[in-house]
Amino acid sequence: MRRQSFFVLALALAAVFAGCAPPESSTEALTPGESAQALTPGGGLRFMTYNIKHGELSSLESIASVIKAQSPDLVALQEVDVLTTRSGKVDQAARLGALTGMYYSFQPALLSYDSGQYGVALLSRYPIRTSQRIPLRSAAEQRILALMEVELDAAHVIPVGVTHFGTTGSTERLNQAADVKAALSGKPWALLGGDLNASPSESGITSLLQQLTDAWTRGGSGSGYTHDAGFPTRRIDYLMLGSGWTSPVLASVVGASSQSDHRPVVATLTLPWSQSLFGDRVPGTAVEPDTRAVEIGVKFRSNVAGTITALRFYRGTGNASGYVARLWTSGGSLLASVPVTDGRVPGWQEVSLPTPIAISAGATYVASYYSSNGQFARDPYGLTNAVVSGNLTAPGSASVGGNGVFVYQSGGGFPASSYKEANYWVDVRFVPSP
C-alpha cells in the first residue's frame, strides 16, 4: 500500500510558491489519525543509513531493491531530490516510499535548488508523527538535521535524526556535531543516521560520541568502510544511538557497489524494553504428527538481571482445549503458570504474565507449554549450538545436559528429557533491569 504524507505535498507547494517556504524550524504531524503497527513479535529494530546521490548513478528502483533486501524498519536517506530538474521533476522521497511500501518524510537542506529542493529523508515502517527541520551551522552549503518522531507502538515514540555534515573542514563538522547534540539532548531513545563526511577519529565524531554510541563500534566487524562504493577506503557513514539503547547491536555494511557512491550501513537493535530468543523466526517443521499430551520447553538464561513479562511459543495448528504456559527454575520449581487461548495459527502464541517474574543474571530457567493434543513445532538439532539474542541465550544442548526439553504427561509437568537437541520453539519476552 502506498503511504503518503501531507507534509511532502506542502513542501512541493513551497517549491512552486517561493513565498510559502517552510520556516527554519517547524513541527508538523504526519499521517494524522493513522494507528501504529504492532512491532514484529519479539523482533528487533533494523536501522539503515544510505546516501543515494539523488539516484544519479543508477535508478530509484535499484536503490529501493537494495533497501528492501535488508528489510529495514527505518532508513535515513541523504542527497535526496524533490522536484528538481536534474532528477526529472520526481519527488524522490515519495517515490522511494511507494517502491518500498514505507512511510516517508522529506526535509530540505536547500529550500530552493534546481527548480526544486534538495535534502534528507526518512523511510519508516512505522508512522512518522512529527518532522522538524533544524539548520546546522554551515560554512558553505546549508546543512540540516531532520528530526522526526516515529511511533513504534502506543508506548514507544522515538526521535530519529537524519543529517549530512559539510565538506569544508573539521571545524565546520565540529560545529554541526554540537548543534546535533543540542537537538538530541535529553532524548535517550534518539537514533541518528547520516553521512558525516568524517573519519571516526575526527573531532566532530568524537564529540558526538560524548552523547551517543556508534553502532559499528558496538556491533560491526572489520573496517566499516562505505566510500567510495566501488572500492571503499573510508568510513564516513554512521548509525548512532542514544543512551537508552543499551542492548547488544549487530551492524554491517551492505555490499551495494554501483547504485550510489556510498554503501549503506544497517544495524539491528535489540529492543531494550522487549527481548526474545527467536523473534519472528519460524520453525522448519511447524506441526509434528505426534498427538500425545506433552509439555515441551527450552532452557535459557540472561547475562543481566531483569524480568520475564510474557511466555511465547510457535504453533502450526490449534488445540481445542487451549494450552498452559509455564516458567520454571532449572531445578523444577514452578514460577508461573498461565492459560493460553489460540491466537493466529500458524504463528506465535503469546501470553502476558499477570505479575512479571524477576530472574537473576547467569541463572538457568525453563520456559514451557502444555499441549493436550501434541502437534508441536520441532526442529531436530536446532539447539545443538547456543542461540544468542540480545541479553538472552538458549545454551547449546550438550552444555546444559540437554536442551529442547519435554515430558509426556497428561496435564503437563516439568520437562526434563531431551532428544536430538530439538528446538521446540518456546520463548520468553524479557525486559532487562534499568
N, C-alpha and C positions, 0 to 999 in steps of 0.2 A: 504494500500500500504506500502511495506517495504521501509523505508528510511535509506539509508546507508551513511556513512561518510568516505571519503578518509583518514581522519586523523586516524581513528581506524585501517585501513589497514596499515598505516605507523607504528603505534605502534606495531602491530602484527609482522611486519618485524623486528622491533627493538628487539623484544624478541628472534628472531632467530639469528640475527647478532648483537652480543654484541657491536661491533664497531660502530653500527649505532644508538645507543641510542639517544633519543631526547635531545636537550640542556636543561639546567636548566630552562631557560625561553624562550618560543617561542610563536610566534603568527602565526596562520595559518588559512586561510579562509576555511570554511566548506561549503558543498553543493553549490559550485560556480554556479552562473547563475540561481539559483532557486528563484522564486519570493515568497515574503512573503504572507501568508494567511491574509485575512482581519480579524480583530478582530471580534468576535461574536458581532452582533449589540447590543450596549448598555450593553454588558456584562462586568463583572469584570475579574480579573486575578486570577486563582487558583494556589497557590504555595504550594508545598509539600516538606517535607524532610523525608527521610527514610533510616535508617541504616539496610541493608538487611542481614548482617552477611554472605556474599558470598553464600547465598542460602543453608547454611548448615542445617538449621532446617526444611526446607520444600522443595519447588521446585520453580524454576523461574516462572512457570505457576501460582502457588499460589500467589507469590509476585505480578505478573502482574495483577492478579484478584483484589487484594487489591488496587492497583494503579488505575486501570480502574474504579472501583466502585466510586472513588472520582472525576472522570472527571477533573483531573488537567491539567493545561497548562504547568507547569514547575515542575520537580521533581528532587530534589537534593538527590543523592544516595551516601551512604558511604559503605565501605567494599565490594568493587566490584572486582571480579577476572576476569582477561582476560588471557585465555590460560594456566591457572595453572593446574598442575597435580591433585591437590586435588579436583578441580571442573570439572574434566573430559575434560580438554582442551577446554572448552566452553568460547567463548567471551561473558561474561555475559552482558556487556553494549549493544552489538549488539543484543543479544537475547531478552533482555527486550525492546529494541527499536522495534524489529519486533513484539513482543507479544502485545505491547501497541499501535502500529501504530504511534510512535513518533520519531522525530529526536533524535539523541543521540551524545554525545561526552564524551570520557573517558580520564582522565589524571592519570598517575601512580604516587602514592606516592613512591612505591618501584619499581624501574626500572627493577629489576631482582629478581623474587620471585617464588620459586617452579616451575621453568621452564617457568614462565610467568610473569605477572605483577599484581600489587595489588594497588588499589587506589579509586578514587571517580569519579562520572559521573553525567551528566545532561541529563535528558529526556526533550524534549520540543515539544509542538505542533506547534511552530513557528521555522523558520530556525535559526540555530546556525551559525553565521557568522565568529566568531573567537574563538579560545580557547588557553588559556595560562596556563602553569604550573609554579607556584610561590612557591619555597621551603620556609617553615617556620622554624624558629629556633627550633630545636628539641633536647631534652636531650637523647633520645633513638631512637626509630623507627622514621624514617623520616616522617614528616607531611607536607602537602602542602595546598595551596589554588588553586583550579582550577577556573579560571576567564574567563567566556565566554561572548560574546556579542550576544544577541538574538534580532532578528528583529520582533517586534510586528506588525508594519506596516511601510510604507515608511517614516513616520515622527518620529518613535519612535524605536530606537535601545537601549536596556538597558543592563547594565552589571549585570551578575548573577554569584555569587560566591558559590562554594561548598567546604566545608572543614570538617576535622575531627581532633579535637585537641588531644594532647597527654595525657598520663595517669601517667606520673612520678611525677606530683605535680603542685601546683598552680603557681609556678614561671615559669615553662615551658609554661603553658597556658597563663599567662600574657604576655610573650614574643610573643607568637603566635598571641594573640589578637592585639598587637602593629603592627605586620607585616601585618595582615589583614587590620587594619585601614589605614596603609600607602598605601596599594594597592588600597583601595577604596576611598582614599582621593580625593575630587573634583568630586565625582560621586554621585550626589544627587538622581539619579534614581536606584542606586545599590540595589540588593537583595542578601541576604546571607542565605544559609541554611546549617545546619550541626549538627553533633553530637559533642558537645563542651566539653563533659565529665566534666561538672562543674555545680554546683547549681547556681541559679540566684544571690545569694549574693557573690559569689566568685569574686576576684579582676579582673580576666580576663573578666568576663561578664560585670561587672560594667564599665570596661574600654571600651569595645565595645559600651556600651550604651551612652558614651560621644559623639559618632558619629552617631550611628544607634538607631532605636527603636525596641522594642521587640513586635512582632505581638501578642503574647499571652497576654502580659500585656495590649495591646490596645484592644483586641477583644475576648479573651478567657474567659472561665468561669470554676472555680474550680481550682484544683491543677496543671493541665497540666502535670502530671507525665507520663513518657514514658518508664521507665526502672525499673525493668525487665518486659518484656511484659506480662508475665503471671499474675503478681500481682505488678503493678508499684508502686514504692515508691520514685522515683527520677525524677526530671525534668532536663534532660541534652541535649535534642534535641530542636533546636531553628530555628525560621524563623525571620530574622532581616531585617529592611527596611531603606533605605537611607532617607535623609531629604525631598526629593521631594514627598514622599508618605504620604501626609497629610490627605487624606480622610479616613473615617471610615473603620475599618477592622473587619472581623469575623474570629475567629480561633477555631479549635477543635482538639482533639486527636482522632485518628481513632481507633476503637475497634478491632484491629487485634492482637490477643494474642498468636498465635502459629507460625506464618510464619517467625518470626525473634525474637531476644531477645530485640528489641526495637519496640515501637508502633510509627507509623508515626504521624506527625503533619501537618495539612493543614490549609491554610488561604486563604480567599477570599479578594482580594484587590480591592477596588473601584478605577477605573482608574481616577486619578485626572483631566486629560485633557478631559474626556468624560464620563459623568454620565447620567443615565436614571432611570426612575421609575421601569420599568418592565424587562429590559434587554432582554434576548432571550426567556423569558417565552411565552407561547402561551395560548390562551383562551380555555375554555371548549366548548363554542359554538362560532364557527368561523363565521357562517352565520345565522343571524336572518332573518326569512322569511317575513320581512316587507319591502315592495318595495317603500314606500313613500319617498319623498325628505326630508332629515333630516340633521341637524347639531348636532353632538354629541361630548362630551368632558369630561375633567377631571379638577377638581380644584387641584392646587398643590402649594407648597411653598418650599423655601430653607432656611436652617438655616444660610447660609452665602451668601454674595453678589456674583454675577457672571453674566454670560451671557448665554442666550439661543441661541444656534448655529443652531439647526435643530428641526423640528417637525416630529413626528413619529406616526404611527397608524397601527394596525393589520387588514388585510383584508383576508377573506377566499374566496372571489370571486372578479372578476373585475368590472369595471364601464366604459362603453364605452366612456363616456364624461370626464373621469378623476375626480379629486377631487379638493377641495380648502382647504388648512390647514391654521389655524389662531391662533394667540396668543392675549389674551385679559387681561386687568386688571380685578379685581374682580367686578368692577362696570360696566363693559361692554365697556370700551374704547378699540378700536382696536389698537394693537401694531404692528401687522404684518399679511400679507395675501399673500400666495404664492400658485400657481397652482402645482398640483402633478399628474404626469402620473403614470400608473400602473407599479409597479416593479414586482418581482416574487410573484405570487399569487398561493396558500396561502402563506402569510408571512408578514413581517414588511415592510411597505412603509415608506420611509424617504425622506425629502426634506430639504436641507440646506437653511437657511435664507440668503438673499443677504447681509444683514447687521445684525450681531449679536445684540440681544436686551438685554440691561442690566436690571437685576432685583435686587430688594432690599431684604436683609435678612428679613425673617419673614413675608413678604407681600404675599398675596394670588393672584394667577393668574389662568387663564383658557386656556388650550390648547384644540383645537377642530379641526374637519374637516367636510366638507360638502360632502354628497353623494347624487347625484340626483336619485339614484335608491335604496336607503336604503341598505338592506342586510349587515348590520354591525355586528361586533363581539359584544356579550353581555353576561356577566355572572352576573345574579341577585345576589345581596348581596355581590358582590365582593369587595365593598368599605364600608361595614359595619364597618370594622376596618381599621385603618390607614395602608397604605403601606409605609414603610420607606426603602429607598435605598440610601446609601451614604449620601449626604447632602440634598437630596430631600425627601419630604413627600407628599403623597396624603392623606389628612386628612380623618378620619372616617366621614361618611356621616352626622351623627347627629351633629357633632361639627361645621359644616360649613353650616347648613341649607340645606343639601342635596348635595351629591357628586355622580358623574356619572350623567352628565347634558346633556340636549337635547332641541332642538326646531324643530318642524315640520314646515318648511317654504321653499318655492321654492327660490333657490339662497342662502339659509342659513342665519345665523344671530347669535346673541349672545345666547348661550344655557344657560338657567336659570332654567328649570324644572328638577325634579329628580323623579325617580320611582324605587322602590325596590333596592335602593342603588347599582345600577348596575355599573359594571366595563365595559366600552366600549373599553378599550384597546387603549387609546390615550395617547401619551407620548411626552417627550421632550428630547433633548440632551443638557446637561448643563455643563458649564465649570466654576468652582469656580474662583473668582478673586485671583491673586497671593498674 
